[in-house]
Amino acid sequence: MQAVVLVGGRGVRLYPLTQTTPKPLIPLANRPLIDHIVRWLEQSGIEEVLLLTQYRARAFDAWLCSWNGIPVHTIEEPVALGTAGAVANVLRRLHGTTAVINGDNITNVDLRAMGAAHRRSHATATIAVDHVEDVTGRGVVVAGQAGRVTQFQEKPAPPLALSTTVNTGTYLIEPEALAGLAPGEPAMWETEVFPALIAAGASIYAFAQPHLWLDAGTPGGYFAAERAILSGIISAPSGSFVDGTWVEAHATRDARTTCRPPVALGAGSSLAEGVTIAGPASIGAGCRVAAGAHIGQSAIWDGCMIGPGAIVSGSIIGYNCTIAESARVEGALLGDGVSVKAGAHIPSGSRIEPMSVVE
């Protein structure tokens, strides 16, 4: 099979981090989100991947240069075409059954088993689903006993939901699922294509098998995905695993540091004496964490400097930030290149624009 990965979104829920880095390229446990997705696709038997880009499309070139695996090609949308319109736009490149993947989703759904079920049912489209207690913000799927979908509700108010079964963001489609769309025509699977196919009597099936599915496009989802990766539930960080810590080449830590796993330490980074890292946490490549600093349940991206006695908790720190001596960052998102001066305090809920200076 081929796979199409939708990576064109602006990632506004993770602003200001995604103002400079497209959401699929944000690091999770020191490896880009798209890297985790494509490795899962490769392990699932996918033979070719098409990345459908738009926002900051050229940013994917560097990742492609470092990728070593199944063929991956980028195709830039001329304009935003929606989740189905983007796929219809590359229909000429599709050869048969195709996996459609959201570029902010990380999952361990059994794609081989899903493919077998798709073929057995002769489905036009198969939707991976799961049961939840709260359907808020989810697409609700109503299916009969044989799994054939009879209704699809996109993000209904909970009292109006017809089911507690929800769409988890992985689809298998046949080219005829897109027959009603012209190339370049905007369309959404969830609000237009699936409801229209169901109304027309097409064979749309639900694949219900326990699996983990995490939307890494929100702060909460980002931390949940990083926790799952660091704990080995989904994918894995790069580097060697030693005593609960993933350590990449030339990373060093003083004998008097404390790492409470799970933790990832990027290439060439260093931890000075008295540093405490409380996982789940990741320290990117080329970072310096000075004596007595404390980092708890946070992600520090490449090139950051954390000063003596500084505290970072529940936060995502963008590339090349500096957090000076005794500064505190709690529950915040810092864009690239932010400088937090000595003794400054950034409180929970803050979002700091790239290149800002916080006194």
N, C-alpha and C positions, 0 to 999 in steps of 0.2 A: 504493500500500500504506500501511497504518498500521504503526506500531512501538510496542511496549510495552517500556519500559526499567525494569528491576527495581532500585529505588533504596532499598529499605527496610532493608537490612542495617546492623548496628551498626559495622562496620569495625574489629573488635577487633585485627586484625593491625597497624593503624596507631595504636593507642593510644599516647600520650595525645592525639594530634592530633584524633582523631575523637570524643573525649569532648565536644567543643564544636562540631565541624563534621562533618556527615554526609559519609561518604566520597565520594559523587558531587559534593560541592561543594568538595572540597579543590582548591587551585589547582595547576595544572601549567603551568609557564611563564607564570604570572600570568593564567591563564584557568581557570575551574572545569572540572573533569573532565567534568561533564555538558554543558558548553558545547561541548567538543571532540566529544563523542559526538553531540549533536543536530545540530551543523553537518555532520558526516559523513553522518548520516541524511538531512539536507536535500539534500546534494549527490548522494546516492544515489537520489533520486526519491521519498523518503518524504513523504507529504502531511500526516500528523498523528501526533503523538507523545503517548502516555499514560505519565506517570511514576507508577509504583506506589510510593507512599511508606509509611513507617511510623515508623522511628526519626527523631526530630526533624523531623517532617513539615513544620512551619510554616517551617522554615529555607529551604525551596525558594521561598517567596513572593517574597523579595527578588530572587532570580535571575530568576524569571519576569517580574518588573516590568522588568528590564533586557533581556530577550530580545527580539530583533527578527528574526522569521523565520517558519517554518511554525508552525501552531497547536500549542501544547503545553499539556496539561492534567494536573493532579495529581489522583490518586485515592488516598486514604489507606486502607490496610488496617485493619480493626478489630483484628486480631491478626496475628502473623506467619504467613503461609500457605504459605511455601515457594515455590520457583521456578516450579512449575506451578500450585499452588493460587492464587497471586496473579493469574495470568493468567485462570484459570477464573472468578475472582471478578468480572472485568470482561467476561466473554464477551458480554454483551448489547451492549457498546459496539463490538465487532469486526464488521467488514463482509465479511471474506474473508481472503485471504492476509495474514498478519501477521508482521512481524519481531519476534523476542523477543531482547532485548539485556541482558546483564549490566551493571549500572551501575558496575562497577569495571574493565571491559574497555575498552581502546582498541585499535582495529584499523583496517586499511585493506582488509579483504576486499571484493571487488567485489560489492556487494549486487545490482546490476543483473544481472550474469552469474549470480549465485546464484538470483535470481528466475526468470530464463529457464530455467535447468536444472530448477528446482522445477516449473515449468509443463509442461515437456517430459515429465517423468517422472510427471506426475499424482500427485505425492507428497502424503501426508498431513502429513509433516514432512521438512524437509531440515536437516541438521546440517553446519555448516562444520567442516572437519577439516584437520589438518596432520600431517606425520610428524616424530617426535622420536626422539632416541637414548635418552632416559631418560623413562619414563612416570610417574615418581613424582609422586603428587598430581594425576594427570590422569584424565579419563574416556576409556577406550579404546573405539574403534569398530572393529568387524570388518565389512567390506563385501565383496561379490562384485565381479567384474570390471565389471559394469554400474553399480556404485555402490550397490546396494541393501544396506541394513544388515541383517546377520543376528544380530549380538550387540552388546550394550553393557555394558561393565564400568566401574563407577564407582570410580576410584582403587584398582585392584588393586595388590597387591605386585608389583614388577617381575618376579619369576620366574613369576608366575601370569598375566601379561598375554598376551592372545592376539594382540596386534598392537602395532605401534609408531605406529599412526594414532590421533590423539587429538582429542577435542572441543575446539574453540577458543572456544566460548561464544556463537556467533551461530546462531540458528535461524530458519527460516521454517516457519510452521505454518498448517494449515487449521483452522477451528473444530471439525471432527470429531475432531481429535487430543485434544480435551478432553471428549469426549462422556461418558466414564466418571466425570467429576468433578462434584460438586455445588458450587455457590457456597458459599464459606465453609469448604470442606473442605481441610485442609493436604495438600500433595502436592509431590513433587520430580520434575522432568523426568528427572533423571539416575538416580535409584534406583528410581523407581516407574513413571512414565508411559512413557518410552521402552522399558524392558524389557517392559512389559505390551503396548504396541502391537506390538512386534516379535513377541512370542509369539502375538498374535492374528492375525498375518499382514498387518498394515497396511503400507502402502508408505512405508517410512522410508528416505531416501536420504542419502548423504554427498556433500558438495560439496568436492572436493579441488582446490584451486587455490592456488598460493603466495601467502601473505599474512602480514603482521605482526600479531601478537596479543600484547598485553601486559596482564598483571594488575597494575593500578596500586594494588592494595589491600595490597601488602607494601612494606617499605622498598626492597628490591631492585627490585621491579617499578615502583615510583614513579620511581626514578632512571632506569631504562631507558626509561620512557615520556617523562619530561621530556627525556632526551637525544634521543629520536626526534623530539619536537616541535620542540626548539630547532634540530635539524639539518635540519628540513624534510622528514623522511621520512614523518611522520604529522601531519596538521593543521598548525597554526602558532600562534605567540604573536600577541598584538595589538601594534600599533605599527608604526613604520617600521624597515626593515632597513638598517643602515648599518655597513659594514666588519665584518660578523660579529656585530653586536649589534642586538638588537631594542630600540628606544627608544620609550617612550610619551611623551605630551604633558608638557611642563614638567619632564622629567627632565634633570638636569645632572650633568656630570662634569668635574672639574678636568683641565686639559691634562696634568697629571703623573700621571694614573691609568693603569693598565695593564689592559686587558680582553683576555683570550685567549679567543676565541670557541669555542663558541657561548654567548652571554650574553643575558639579557633584563633590561631595566631598566624598572621600573614608573613610572607617572605620578607626577610630583612628587617622585621620589626624587633623592638627591644623593650623589655620590662625591667625597670630599675628596682633597687632594693625597697622592700616594704610595700610594693604595689599589690593591691588586691583586685582580682577579677572574679566576679560572681556571675556564673552562667545562668541561663544561656547568654553568651556574649561573643562577639567577634571583633578582632582587631585586624585591620587591613594591612596591606603591604607597606613597608617603609614608614611605619608609625613609631613614635617615641613616647613612652609613658614614663614620666619622671617619678622620683622617689615619693612613696607615701600616697600616690594617687589611688583612687578607688573607682572602678568601673563595674556597674551592676546592670545586668539584663539590658544591654545596649549594643548597638552596632556602630563601630568606628570605621569609616571608610579609609582608603589608602591615603598616605601622606600626612596624617594628622599628628599634632604635637599636644600632649596632655601634660600640663605642668605639675610641679611638686604639690602634693596635697589636694589637687583638684578632684572633684566628685562629678561623675557622669552616671546618671541612673535613668532607666526607662526611656532612652533617647536614641535617635539616629543622627549621627554626625557625618555630614557630607565630606567630600574630598578636600584635603589640604586645609583643614581647619586648625586653629590654634586656640587652646583653652589654657589660660595662664594659671599661675600659682594660686591655689586656694579658691579658684572659681567653682561655681556649682551650676550644673545643667541638669534639670530634672524634668522628665517627661516632655521633651521638646524635639523639634525637627530643625536642624541647622543646615542651610544650603551650603554649597561649596565655598571654600575660602573665607568663612566667617572667623573673625578674631574676637575672642572673649577675653577681656582684660582681667588682670589680677583682682581677685576678690569679688568679681561680678557674679550676679545670681540670675539665671534664666529660669523662670518658674514653669510649672507644668502647663501644657497646652500651647506654649509659645511656638511660633514658626518664624524663623529668622531668615530673611532674604540672603541670597548669595552675596559674598564680599562685604557683608555688614561688619561694623565694629560695635561691640557691646561693651560700654564702659562699666 
